[in-house]
Amino acid sequence: SSTCSHVTPATYWDNCDGIAVGQTCTSFCAMGYEPNSTDNYSSVVYECNSALTYEVQWGANPNCVPSTCDPLEFTSETQVLDACEGLKTEETAVVTCASGYLGDPTTCTCLGGVSIVVGRDICVPTTTTTTSSTTSTTTTTTSSTTTTSTSTTTTTSTSTSSTTTTSSTTTSTTSSTSTTT
């Protein structure tokens, strides 16, 4: 075969594999990588020569290093995503639930310059229960009539719902006496 072939390292992208003798190709940093700040070139142009090897025509292979991921394109009220900021390609960080929310931690990974959150918004609100109770009893006696009234009000509230229960019991007893002759 009269074509050049090689294995491209993961940090590079090129169109060089399988080119014919006399053809050129370009190699530069792959997505998620960038030339080291001390490099003078960001790409290199090769030519496939008659020995079926690559000959540099212009530039030099840059020393490709992981680049910083773009900021996330979303926010979350339920998760703390700060750990995802500033990650470099192939780095991973732990994402936890925000204050007032519960759930298992998940991860944020920088792949090809983009941060990806696994398990987005899996945190649920915590539940806080508050209970208060008031009981009042009134007894009134008038002309042989006894009325007893008991009222109990219990209010239970949570951060996700509110329930009010009211129960009331009223008992009336009336006595009358008749005399028959």
C-alpha positions as CSV (number, residue, x, y, z in Angstrom):
1,S,0.0,0.0,0.0
2,S,1.3,3.5,-0.8
3,T,-0.4,5.4,2.0
4,C,0.9,6.7,5.3
5,S,-0.8,5.5,8.5
6,H,-0.3,6.1,12.2
7,V,-2.1,6.1,15.5
8,T,-3.2,9.6,16.7
9,P,-2.8,10.3,20.4
10,A,-6.1,11.1,22.2
11,T,-4.9,14.7,22.8
12,Y,-4.7,15.4,19.0
13,W,-7.0,15.5,16.1
14,D,-5.8,15.0,12.5
15,N,-6.9,13.9,9.1
16,C,-3.6,12.1,8.4
17,D,-4.4,8.4,8.6
18,G,-4.4,6.7,5.2
19,I,-3.3,9.7,3.1
20,A,-1.4,8.9,-0.2
21,V,2.2,9.8,-1.0
22,G,2.5,13.5,-1.8
23,Q,-0.7,14.4,0.1
24,T,-0.7,16.7,3.2
25,C,-2.7,16.7,6.4
26,T,-3.0,18.8,9.5
27,S,-2.7,17.8,13.1
28,F,-3.8,20.0,16.1
29,C,-5.1,19.7,19.6
30,A,-8.3,17.6,20.0
31,M,-11.5,19.0,21.4
32,G,-11.0,19.6,25.1
33,Y,-7.3,20.2,24.8
34,E,-5.2,23.3,23.9
35,P,-1.6,24.1,23.1
36,N,0.6,24.7,26.1
37,S,1.1,28.4,26.7
38,T,4.8,28.1,25.8
39,D,4.1,26.5,22.4
40,N,4.8,28.7,19.3
41,Y,2.5,26.6,17.1
42,S,-1.0,25.3,17.5
43,S,-0.9,22.9,14.6
44,V,1.5,21.1,12.2
45,V,1.1,20.2,8.5
46,Y,2.6,16.9,7.4
47,E,3.2,15.4,4.0
48,C,3.2,11.7,3.3
49,N,6.7,11.0,1.7
50,S,7.9,8.1,-0.5
51,A,9.2,6.3,2.6
52,L,5.5,6.3,3.8
53,T,6.4,8.4,6.8
54,Y,5.2,11.9,7.7
55,E,7.5,14.8,7.0
56,V,6.8,18.2,8.6
57,Q,5.9,20.8,6.1
58,W,5.0,23.7,8.4
59,G,4.7,24.2,12.2
60,A,5.3,21.9,15.0
61,N,3.3,19.5,17.1
62,P,1.9,21.4,20.0
63,N,2.1,20.1,23.5
64,C,-1.6,19.6,24.0
65,V,-2.8,20.0,27.6
66,P,-6.4,19.7,29.0
67,S,-8.4,22.9,28.6
68,T,-10.8,24.4,31.1
69,C,-14.5,23.5,30.6
70,D,-17.0,26.1,29.6
71,P,-19.3,27.2,32.5
72,L,-22.5,25.2,32.9
73,E,-25.4,26.3,30.8
74,F,-27.9,25.8,33.7
75,T,-28.3,26.6,37.3
76,S,-29.9,24.5,40.0
77,E,-31.8,25.5,43.2
78,T,-31.5,21.9,44.5
79,Q,-27.8,21.2,43.8
80,V,-24.5,22.9,44.6
81,L,-22.8,23.1,41.2
82,D,-19.8,25.3,42.3
83,A,-17.5,22.2,42.2
84,C,-18.0,22.0,38.4
85,E,-16.5,25.5,37.7
86,G,-12.9,25.5,36.5
87,L,-12.7,21.7,35.8
88,K,-10.2,20.7,33.0
89,T,-10.8,18.0,30.5
90,E,-11.1,14.5,32.1
91,E,-11.5,16.0,35.6
92,T,-14.4,15.1,37.9
93,A,-16.0,16.8,40.9
94,V,-18.6,15.8,43.4
95,V,-22.0,17.6,43.3
96,T,-24.0,17.7,46.5
97,C,-27.5,18.8,47.4
98,A,-28.1,22.5,48.4
99,S,-29.2,23.5,51.9
100,G,-32.8,22.3,52.5
101,Y,-32.5,19.4,50.1
102,L,-31.6,15.7,50.5
103,G,-30.2,13.2,48.0
104,D,-27.2,11.2,47.1
105,P,-24.1,13.0,45.8
106,T,-23.5,12.8,42.1
107,T,-20.6,13.9,39.8
108,C,-19.8,16.5,37.3
109,T,-17.2,15.6,34.6
110,C,-15.4,17.8,32.0
111,L,-15.4,16.0,28.6
112,G,-14.2,17.7,25.5
113,G,-14.5,21.2,27.0
114,V,-18.1,20.6,28.2
115,S,-19.1,19.9,31.9
116,I,-21.6,17.1,32.2
117,V,-23.6,16.6,35.4
118,V,-24.7,13.0,36.0
119,G,-28.1,12.9,37.9
120,R,-29.1,16.5,37.5
121,D,-31.7,17.8,40.0
122,I,-32.1,14.5,41.9
123,C,-32.3,16.3,45.3
124,V,-35.7,16.5,47.0
125,P,-36.8,19.0,49.7
126,T,-36.3,18.1,53.3
127,T,-39.4,17.8,55.4
128,T,-39.7,19.7,58.7
129,T,-42.8,19.0,60.9
130,T,-44.2,21.5,63.4
131,T,-47.1,20.6,65.6
132,S,-49.1,22.9,68.0
133,S,-52.2,22.0,70.0
134,T,-54.8,24.1,71.9
135,T,-57.5,22.6,74.1
136,S,-60.3,24.7,75.6
137,T,-63.2,23.4,77.8
138,T,-66.2,25.5,78.9
139,T,-68.9,24.3,81.3
140,T,-72.1,26.4,81.9
141,T,-74.9,25.4,84.2
142,T,-78.3,27.2,83.9
143,S,-81.7,26.0,85.1
144,S,-80.8,22.4,85.3
145,T,-79.2,22.5,81.9
146,T,-75.6,21.5,81.6
147,T,-73.6,22.2,78.5
148,T,-70.1,21.0,78.1
149,S,-68.2,22.1,75.0
150,T,-64.6,20.9,74.2
151,S,-62.8,22.2,71.2
152,T,-59.4,20.8,70.1
153,T,-57.4,22.3,67.2
154,T,-54.3,20.7,66.0
155,T,-52.2,22.3,63.2
156,T,-49.5,20.3,61.5
157,S,-47.4,21.9,58.8
158,T,-44.5,20.7,56.7
159,S,-42.3,22.5,54.2
160,T,-44.0,20.8,51.4
161,S,-47.7,20.8,52.5
162,S,-50.0,22.2,55.2
163,T,-52.8,20.3,57.0
164,T,-55.2,21.8,59.5
165,T,-57.5,19.4,61.5
166,T,-60.2,20.8,63.7
167,S,-62.4,18.5,65.9
168,S,-65.1,19.7,68.2
169,T,-67.4,17.9,70.6
170,T,-70.5,19.4,72.2
171,T,-72.5,17.5,74.8
172,S,-75.8,18.9,76.1
173,T,-77.8,17.5,78.9
174,T,-81.2,18.9,79.8
175,S,-83.0,17.8,82.9
176,S,-86.6,18.5,83.6
177,T,-88.8,17.3,86.3
178,S,-92.5,16.8,86.0
179,T,-94.9,15.9,88.7
180,T,-98.1,14.0,88.0
181,T,-100.9,13.8,90.4
